Amino acid sequence: MNKKEQITIISGTNRPNSHTAIIASHIHQHLHSIGRASNLIDLENIDGQMLSNEMYSEAGQHPDIKKIQDDHFEHQTKFIFIAPEYNGSIPGVLKVFIDALSVRKYSETFFHKKACLIGVASGRAGNLRGLDHLGDVLSYLGVILFPAKLPVSRVTDYVDKGEITDPEVKATINKLIDDFLGF
Ligand SMILES: Cc1cc2nc3c(=O)[nH]c(=O)nc-3n(C[C@H](O)[C@H](O)[C@H](O)COP(=O)(O)O)c2cc1C
């Protein structure tokens, strides 16, 4: 499979057992079910040591971050970011991850790539404000944003035992992803 056609999904928190990871995994499965290749980058699996005071130079970029960037960002053209709401914005670790990628192959990684943004929150806002923050950062990097941003609010009402239980929420997410594929 041509790497350009692979979609990279970023589960934007390192919190264990996050609801964000459940939504990300649903999207990964949905893409598989419609025959589209995707890779799931779950920040929970990124060791804290990768995000160190060495990380701000190309030479100091952790080899594991380098591998993720070379395998899942450099040649891909579409990214799906799922970002939970932490204190009215995206988790700091997601910004640090983006910063860690930005020290090497800056334009190959971001410039004129396309991104779909999904927010997740236990509260009412569904991280809409955080999606604006994330959108600003990605726009700065030259990423083209899919105009429809999806806030998944009150997520604890819609998931159980690692699955999305509400058919409407599932259908809304699936439709967003299907529309993004045509973007
Ligand atoms: C540090 C932290 C800050 C949070 N701040 C907010 C918030 O500002 N608004 C909100 O609705 N939920 C907030 N939450 C709850 C998350 O929205 C909730 O955990 C939800 O499940 C999405 O996060 P998760 O993917 O880590 O599970 C916060 C959670 C954490 C861990």
The ligand as a MOL file (V3000), in Angstrom:
LIG
                    3D

  0  0  0     0  0            999 V3000
M  V30 BEGIN CTAB
M  V30 COUNTS 31 33 0 0 0
M  V30 BEGIN ATOM
M  V30 1 C -5.9800 16.9660 33.5700 0
M  V30 2 C -7.4080 16.8590 33.1430 0
M  V30 3 C -8.1390 18.0010 32.9010 0
M  V30 4 C -9.4670 17.9180 32.4820 0
M  V30 5 N -10.1540 19.0710 32.1680 0
M  V30 6 C -11.4040 18.9860 31.6310 0
M  V30 7 C -12.0920 20.1480 31.1660 0
M  V30 8 O -11.5770 21.2520 31.1910 0
M  V30 9 N -13.3400 19.9950 30.6500 0
M  V30 10 C -13.9500 18.7710 30.5560 0
M  V30 11 O -15.0780 18.6800 30.0790 0
M  V30 12 N -13.3060 17.6470 30.9820 0
M  V30 13 C -12.0600 17.7340 31.5040 0
M  V30 14 N -11.3940 16.5830 31.8780 0
M  V30 15 C -12.0770 15.3040 31.7730 0
M  V30 16 C -11.8830 14.6990 30.3750 0
M  V30 17 O -12.6820 15.4200 29.4580 0
M  V30 18 C -12.3220 13.2580 30.4360 0
M  V30 19 O -11.3140 12.5300 31.1310 0
M  V30 20 C -12.6720 12.6320 29.1040 0
M  V30 21 O -12.8710 11.2580 29.3150 0
M  V30 22 C -11.6280 12.8290 28.0010 0
M  V30 23 O -10.3410 12.5560 28.4750 0
M  V30 24 P -9.6430 11.1100 28.3570 0
M  V30 25 O -9.4800 10.8270 26.9100 0
M  V30 26 O -8.3400 11.2650 29.0920 0
M  V30 27 O -10.5550 10.0850 29.0050 0
M  V30 28 C -10.0830 16.6510 32.3280 0
M  V30 29 C -9.3320 15.4880 32.5790 0
M  V30 30 C -8.0080 15.5810 32.9680 0
M  V30 31 C -7.2000 14.3110 33.1770 0
M  V30 END ATOM
M  V30 BEGIN BOND
M  V30 1 1 1 2
M  V30 2 1 2 3
M  V30 3 2 2 30
M  V30 4 2 3 4
M  V30 5 1 4 5
M  V30 6 1 4 28
M  V30 7 2 5 6
M  V30 8 1 6 7
M  V30 9 1 6 13
M  V30 10 2 7 8
M  V30 11 1 7 9
M  V30 12 1 9 10
M  V30 13 2 10 11
M  V30 14 1 10 12
M  V30 15 2 12 13
M  V30 16 1 13 14
M  V30 17 1 14 15
M  V30 18 1 14 28
M  V30 19 1 15 16
M  V30 20 1 16 17
M  V30 21 1 16 18
M  V30 22 1 18 19
M  V30 23 1 18 20
M  V30 24 1 20 21
M  V30 25 1 20 22
M  V30 26 1 22 23
M  V30 27 1 23 24
M  V30 28 2 24 25
M  V30 29 1 24 26
M  V30 30 1 24 27
M  V30 31 2 28 29
M  V30 32 1 29 30
M  V30 33 1 30 31
M  V30 END BOND
M  V30 END CTAB
M  END
